[in-house]
Amino acid sequence: MVKIIATFFFILFVSFNCYSQNSYVFVGSYNSDKNKEGIYVFQLDTLTGNLKKITTVKNILNPSYLTVSPNGKYVFACTETRTPNAGSVSSFEFKPKNKMLTFINSQKSGGENPVYLSVHKNGKWLVNANYTQGSVSVYPITAAGKINPIVQNFSYSEGSINKERQERSHVHSAVFSPNYDFIFLPDLGADKIRSYRFDSAKEQPLSENQYPFTQATLGSGPRHFTFHPDGKFAYCVEEISGTISVYAYGNGKLDPIQRINTHTDALKEGFSSGDIHISPDGRFLYASNRGEENNIAIFSIESNGTLKTVGYQSTFGKTPRIFTIDSTGKFLIAANQTSGNVVVFKRNLVTGLLKKSGTEINVENASCVQIKHYRN
């Protein structure tokens, strides 16, 4: 019996150790110079929270947003962001065994300043949101990770009431519905969440939705968007007003049910909400506040989908543009753009609260962070 128990714990230790060494963190940045490192890859120790740099990529300009393919083989990046008369999306192959990230190809973004990418669950489609010119582009992806030319591109022009920030459309993200049969496009400039049907079997997958947009509160500036794991609720963080709008969701339709502040009561102006994610168990929602507060707002999610404020956690840096939660729900990692540091937090699975963990990594102008776990 003693030998059996010892063997069990040995196997458990080996399994945890292997898992801890097969978790990778991808960080994008505004490098402003192709000769500087643009994408960084770290190995995450899931026992300690430490990050160890394993490789970087140069010869690309401003890879500001990254996403990883469902199978983990490919990393896609918004490139040439914040670059006048430019804009592209790029593909890279990642090989965890030899710890290499290798460039595959690029395509034009179909609009200036690409800021967000989503990959269909079948790995065959890439959707890009362009901020400055307010447009969305759709690309086929080959089995080898190559991005083919744009097959659809829709652009928008109308703005909203804030003449400084909303002079025209600014599409800030592109998010698939839980069943991948719709795509949602928060438009900061127009105060709308646009939507299309998505049929992955068609050569041009986007088609008109019965509900082409959901009207957000005027002057709110919809930015990033996420769905609850149960598929019944959706949440949109609004940059300009520092709020989250909660929606009941069904078959391409969003119905508003709550609106709540992301910032503390002490902040009266200068809101700049950033990113939004839900824990894998669906119990907690997190949203980043930039500007004056530089924190992560923590909310519990009630059974009816509404939010209740739990607390706030400093990101120990300035401008947490993007953060991510790993698939186990154990870690939250924040990329602080202005201060140029990436900070790992361990999540309390019961309370939802965060605690700084492991080593802090310096990445100049860090703008995006993604986590992917790989099997041996």
C-alpha positions as CSV (number, residue, x, y, z in Angstrom):
1,M,0.0,0.0,0.0
2,V,2.8,2.4,0.9
3,K,4.5,1.7,-2.5
4,I,1.2,2.3,-4.3
5,I,0.7,5.7,-2.5
6,A,4.3,6.7,-3.2
7,T,4.0,5.8,-6.9
8,F,0.8,7.8,-7.1
9,F,2.4,10.9,-5.7
10,F,5.4,10.5,-7.9
11,I,3.2,10.3,-11.0
12,L,1.3,13.3,-9.7
13,F,4.5,15.3,-9.2
14,V,5.8,14.4,-12.6
15,S,2.5,15.4,-14.2
16,F,2.5,18.8,-12.5
17,N,6.1,19.4,-13.4
18,C,5.6,18.5,-17.0
19,Y,2.5,20.7,-17.2
20,S,4.4,23.6,-15.6
21,Q,7.1,23.4,-18.2
22,N,4.7,23.3,-21.2
23,S,2.9,26.6,-20.7
24,Y,3.9,29.5,-22.8
25,V,3.2,33.2,-22.7
26,F,3.3,35.3,-25.9
27,V,3.7,39.1,-25.5
28,G,3.3,41.7,-28.2
29,S,4.6,45.3,-28.1
30,Y,4.8,48.6,-29.8
31,N,8.4,48.3,-30.7
32,S,8.4,51.3,-33.2
33,D,11.4,49.8,-34.9
34,K,11.8,46.6,-36.9
35,N,15.3,46.2,-35.6
36,K,14.0,45.9,-32.0
37,E,12.4,42.8,-30.5
38,G,8.6,42.9,-31.2
39,I,7.2,39.6,-30.0
40,Y,8.4,37.8,-26.9
41,V,7.8,34.2,-25.8
42,F,8.1,33.1,-22.2
43,Q,7.8,29.8,-20.5
44,L,5.4,30.0,-17.5
45,D,6.2,27.9,-14.5
46,T,2.7,27.1,-13.2
47,L,4.0,26.1,-9.8
48,T,5.8,29.4,-9.0
49,G,4.4,31.9,-11.6
50,N,7.8,32.7,-12.9
51,L,8.4,33.6,-16.5
52,K,11.5,32.6,-18.4
53,K,12.3,34.2,-21.8
54,I,12.9,31.6,-24.5
55,T,12.8,33.5,-27.8
56,T,11.9,36.8,-29.5
57,V,11.1,38.0,-33.0
58,K,12.4,41.1,-34.8
59,N,11.9,42.5,-38.3
60,I,8.2,43.3,-37.6
61,L,6.7,46.6,-36.7
62,N,4.4,47.2,-33.8
63,P,2.9,43.7,-33.3
64,S,0.4,45.2,-30.9
65,Y,-2.1,42.4,-30.6
66,L,-1.6,38.6,-30.7
67,T,-3.9,35.6,-30.8
68,V,-3.0,31.9,-30.8
69,S,-4.6,29.3,-33.1
70,P,-6.8,26.7,-31.4
71,N,-4.2,24.0,-32.0
72,G,-1.4,26.2,-30.7
73,K,0.7,25.8,-33.8
74,Y,0.3,29.4,-35.1
75,V,0.5,32.9,-33.6
76,F,-1.3,35.7,-35.5
77,A,-0.4,39.3,-35.0
78,C,-1.7,42.8,-35.8
79,T,1.4,44.4,-37.4
80,E,2.2,47.9,-38.6
81,T,-0.3,49.3,-36.1
82,R,-0.2,53.1,-35.5
83,T,1.6,53.4,-38.8
84,P,0.3,55.9,-41.3
85,N,-0.9,54.5,-44.6
86,A,0.0,51.0,-43.5
87,G,-1.4,48.1,-41.5
88,S,-1.0,44.3,-41.8
89,V,-1.7,41.0,-40.2
90,S,1.1,38.4,-39.8
91,S,1.4,34.7,-39.2
92,F,4.1,32.8,-37.2
93,E,4.7,29.1,-36.5
94,F,5.4,28.1,-32.9
95,K,7.3,24.9,-32.2
96,P,7.4,24.4,-28.4
97,K,9.8,21.5,-28.6
98,N,12.6,23.6,-30.1
99,K,11.2,26.8,-28.7
100,M,11.1,28.7,-32.0
101,L,8.6,31.3,-33.4
102,T,9.1,31.6,-37.1
103,F,7.5,34.1,-39.5
104,I,5.2,32.6,-42.2
105,N,3.6,35.6,-44.1
106,S,1.7,38.8,-43.9
107,Q,-1.3,40.4,-45.6
108,K,-2.7,43.9,-45.7
109,S,-5.1,44.7,-42.9
110,G,-7.8,46.2,-45.1
111,G,-7.7,49.4,-43.0
112,E,-5.4,51.5,-41.0
113,N,-4.4,50.5,-37.5
114,P,-5.4,46.9,-37.0
115,V,-6.0,46.2,-33.3
116,Y,-7.7,42.9,-32.7
117,L,-7.7,39.3,-34.2
118,S,-9.9,36.3,-33.7
119,V,-9.5,32.8,-35.1
120,H,-12.4,30.5,-35.8
121,K,-12.5,27.3,-33.8
122,N,-11.8,25.3,-36.9
123,G,-8.6,27.2,-37.5
124,K,-9.6,28.1,-41.0
125,W,-10.6,31.7,-40.7
126,L,-9.0,34.9,-39.3
127,V,-11.0,38.1,-38.5
128,N,-9.3,41.4,-38.0
129,A,-10.7,44.7,-36.6
130,N,-9.2,48.0,-37.9
131,Y,-9.5,50.9,-35.5
132,T,-8.6,54.1,-37.3
133,Q,-10.6,53.5,-40.5
134,G,-13.3,51.5,-38.7
135,S,-13.5,48.3,-40.7
136,V,-13.4,44.5,-40.4
137,S,-11.5,42.1,-42.7
138,V,-11.8,38.3,-43.1
139,Y,-9.0,36.0,-44.2
140,P,-8.8,32.2,-45.0
141,I,-6.0,30.4,-43.2
142,T,-4.3,27.4,-44.8
143,A,-3.5,24.2,-42.8
144,A,0.1,25.3,-42.8
145,G,-0.8,28.6,-41.1
146,K,-0.5,30.9,-44.1
147,I,-2.9,33.8,-44.2
148,N,-4.5,34.1,-47.6
149,P,-5.7,37.5,-49.1
150,I,-8.8,39.2,-47.8
151,V,-12.1,37.7,-49.0
152,Q,-14.4,40.2,-47.3
153,N,-13.9,43.7,-45.9
154,F,-16.6,46.0,-44.5
155,S,-16.0,49.6,-43.5
156,Y,-18.1,52.1,-41.6
157,S,-18.0,55.9,-41.3
158,E,-20.5,57.2,-38.7
159,G,-19.4,58.6,-35.4
160,S,-21.1,59.6,-32.2
161,I,-21.5,62.5,-29.7
162,N,-17.9,62.8,-28.4
163,K,-16.3,64.9,-31.2
164,E,-12.7,64.3,-30.0
165,R,-12.9,60.5,-29.7
166,Q,-15.9,59.6,-31.9
167,E,-15.4,61.6,-35.1
168,R,-15.9,58.4,-37.1
169,S,-16.2,54.6,-36.7
170,H,-13.4,52.9,-34.7
171,V,-13.9,49.1,-34.6
172,H,-11.9,47.9,-31.5
173,S,-12.5,44.1,-31.5
174,A,-13.9,41.2,-33.3
175,V,-15.3,38.4,-31.2
176,F,-17.0,35.1,-32.2
177,S,-20.2,34.0,-30.5
178,P,-20.1,30.8,-28.4
179,N,-21.2,28.7,-31.3
180,Y,-19.0,30.6,-33.8
181,D,-22.1,31.3,-36.0
182,F,-21.9,35.1,-35.4
183,I,-19.2,37.7,-35.1
184,F,-19.5,40.8,-32.9
185,L,-17.7,44.1,-33.5
186,P,-17.7,46.7,-30.7
187,D,-17.4,50.1,-32.4
188,L,-15.9,52.7,-30.1
189,G,-16.5,55.5,-32.6
190,A,-20.2,54.8,-33.3
191,D,-21.3,53.5,-29.9
192,K,-22.6,50.3,-31.5
193,I,-21.8,46.6,-31.2
194,R,-22.1,45.5,-34.9
195,S,-22.8,41.9,-35.8
196,Y,-22.8,39.5,-38.7
197,R,-23.7,35.9,-39.3
198,F,-20.7,33.7,-39.9
199,D,-20.9,30.6,-42.0
200,S,-17.4,28.9,-42.1
201,A,-18.5,26.7,-45.0
202,K,-18.9,29.7,-47.4
203,E,-16.1,31.3,-49.4
204,Q,-17.3,34.6,-48.0
205,P,-18.5,33.7,-44.5
206,L,-20.0,37.1,-43.4
207,S,-23.7,37.8,-44.1
208,E,-26.3,40.1,-42.7
209,N,-27.6,39.5,-39.2
210,Q,-31.2,40.0,-38.4
211,Y,-29.9,42.3,-35.7
212,P,-27.1,44.2,-37.5
213,F,-26.1,46.2,-34.4
214,T,-26.9,46.8,-30.8
215,Q,-27.0,50.4,-29.7
216,A,-24.7,51.2,-26.8
217,T,-25.1,54.3,-24.5
218,L,-24.1,57.4,-26.4
219,G,-20.5,58.5,-25.5
220,S,-19.6,55.2,-23.9
221,G,-17.1,53.9,-26.5
222,P,-17.6,50.1,-26.7
223,R,-14.1,48.5,-26.8
224,H,-13.7,44.8,-25.9
225,F,-16.3,42.1,-25.6
226,T,-16.7,38.6,-24.1
227,F,-19.2,35.9,-23.6
228,H,-20.0,33.9,-20.5
229,P,-19.0,30.2,-20.7
230,D,-22.6,29.2,-20.6
231,G,-23.3,31.2,-23.7
232,K,-26.3,33.0,-22.2
233,F,-24.7,36.4,-21.4
234,A,-22.3,38.8,-23.0
235,Y,-20.2,41.7,-21.6
236,C,-18.8,44.8,-23.2
237,V,-16.3,47.1,-21.6
238,E,-16.8,50.7,-22.6
239,E,-13.5,52.7,-22.8
240,I,-14.7,56.3,-22.7
241,S,-17.3,56.0,-19.9
242,G,-15.4,53.4,-17.8
243,T,-18.3,51.0,-17.7
244,I,-19.4,47.5,-18.5
245,S,-22.7,46.7,-20.2
246,V,-24.2,43.3,-19.5
247,Y,-26.4,41.6,-22.1
248,A,-28.6,38.5,-22.3
249,Y,-27.6,36.7,-25.4
250,G,-29.5,34.4,-27.8
251,N,-29.2,33.6,-31.5
252,G,-27.3,36.7,-32.6
253,K,-29.3,39.1,-30.4
254,L,-28.1,41.2,-27.4
255,D,-30.6,42.5,-24.8
256,P,-29.2,44.9,-22.2
257,I,-29.8,43.9,-18.5
258,Q,-27.2,46.0,-16.5
259,R,-24.6,48.7,-16.7
260,I,-21.9,49.0,-14.0
261,N,-18.8,51.1,-13.4
262,T,-15.4,49.5,-13.9
263,H,-13.6,52.2,-11.9
264,T,-13.7,53.0,-8.2
265,D,-16.1,55.6,-6.9
266,A,-13.2,57.9,-6.2
267,L,-12.5,58.5,-10.0
268,K,-14.8,61.1,-11.4
269,E,-13.3,61.6,-14.9
270,G,-10.6,60.5,-17.3
271,F,-11.9,57.0,-17.6
272,S,-10.0,54.6,-19.8
273,S,-11.2,51.0,-19.5
274,G,-9.3,48.4,-21.5
275,D,-9.8,44.7,-21.5
276,I,-12.3,42.2,-20.2
277,H,-12.2,38.5,-19.5
278,I,-14.2,35.9,-17.5
279,S,-12.7,33.1,-15.4
280,P,-13.1,29.6,-17.0
281,D,-15.6,28.5,-14.3
282,G,-17.8,31.5,-15.1
283,R,-17.9,32.8,-11.6
284,F,-15.8,36.0,-11.9
285,L,-15.3,38.8,-14.5
286,Y,-12.2,41.0,-14.7
287,A,-11.8,44.3,-16.4
288,S,-8.7,46.6,-16.7
289,N,-8.7,50.3,-15.9
290,R,-5.9,52.4,-17.4
291,G,-5.6,56.2,-17.0
292,E,-5.5,57.2,-13.4
293,E,-6.2,53.9,-11.7
294,N,-4.1,51.2,-13.4
295,N,-5.9,48.3,-11.9
296,I,-8.0,45.2,-12.5
297,A,-11.6,45.5,-11.4
298,I,-13.0,42.2,-10.1
299,F,-16.7,41.2,-10.2
300,S,-18.6,38.2,-9.2
301,I,-21.2,37.0,-11.7
302,E,-24.6,36.3,-10.4
303,S,-26.9,33.5,-11.6
304,N,-28.9,36.0,-13.7
305,G,-25.7,37.2,-15.4
306,T,-25.4,40.5,-13.6
307,L,-22.2,41.7,-11.9
308,K,-21.4,42.6,-8.3
309,T,-18.1,44.4,-7.5
310,V,-15.7,42.4,-5.4
311,G,-12.6,44.6,-5.4
312,Y,-9.7,46.1,-7.3
313,Q,-6.1,44.9,-7.8
314,S,-3.2,47.2,-8.8
315,T,-1.4,45.9,-11.9
316,F,1.9,47.3,-10.4
317,G,2.5,49.3,-13.6
318,K,0.9,51.9,-15.9
319,T,-1.6,51.3,-18.7
320,P,-2.8,47.6,-18.5
321,R,-3.9,47.5,-22.1
322,I,-4.4,43.8,-22.3
323,F,-4.5,40.9,-19.8
324,T,-5.4,37.3,-20.0
325,I,-6.5,34.4,-17.9
326,D,-5.1,30.9,-18.5
327,S,-7.3,28.0,-19.3
328,T,-7.0,26.5,-15.8
329,G,-8.1,29.7,-14.2
330,K,-5.1,29.7,-11.9
331,F,-3.3,32.7,-13.4
332,L,-4.0,36.2,-14.7
333,I,-1.2,38.0,-16.5
334,A,-1.3,41.7,-17.2
335,A,0.7,43.7,-19.8
336,N,1.4,47.2,-18.7
337,Q,2.1,49.3,-21.8
338,T,3.4,52.6,-20.5
339,S,5.6,51.2,-17.7
340,G,6.7,48.3,-19.9
341,N,6.3,45.4,-17.4
342,V,4.4,42.1,-17.5
343,V,3.0,41.0,-14.1
344,V,1.7,37.5,-13.1
345,F,-1.1,37.1,-10.6
346,K,-2.4,33.9,-9.0
347,R,-6.2,33.8,-8.8
348,N,-8.0,32.7,-5.6
349,L,-10.5,30.3,-7.2
350,V,-12.9,30.8,-4.3
351,T,-12.9,34.6,-3.8
352,G,-11.7,35.7,-7.3
353,L,-9.1,37.9,-5.7
354,L,-5.6,38.3,-7.2
355,K,-2.1,38.1,-5.7
356,K,1.1,39.0,-7.4
357,S,3.2,35.9,-8.1
358,G,6.6,35.0,-9.5
359,T,9.0,37.3,-11.2
360,E,8.1,40.6,-13.0
361,I,9.3,40.8,-16.6
362,N,10.3,44.0,-18.4
363,V,9.0,44.3,-22.0
364,E,9.2,47.8,-23.5
365,N,5.7,49.1,-24.5
366,A,4.1,45.7,-23.8
367,S,0.7,45.8,-25.4
368,C,-0.7,42.3,-25.4
369,V,-0.3,39.0,-23.6
370,Q,-1.7,35.5,-24.4
371,I,-1.2,32.1,-22.7
372,K,-1.3,28.6,-24.3
373,H,-0.8,25.3,-22.6
374,Y,0.8,22.5,-24.7
375,R,0.8,18.7,-24.2
376,N,4.0,16.7,-24.5
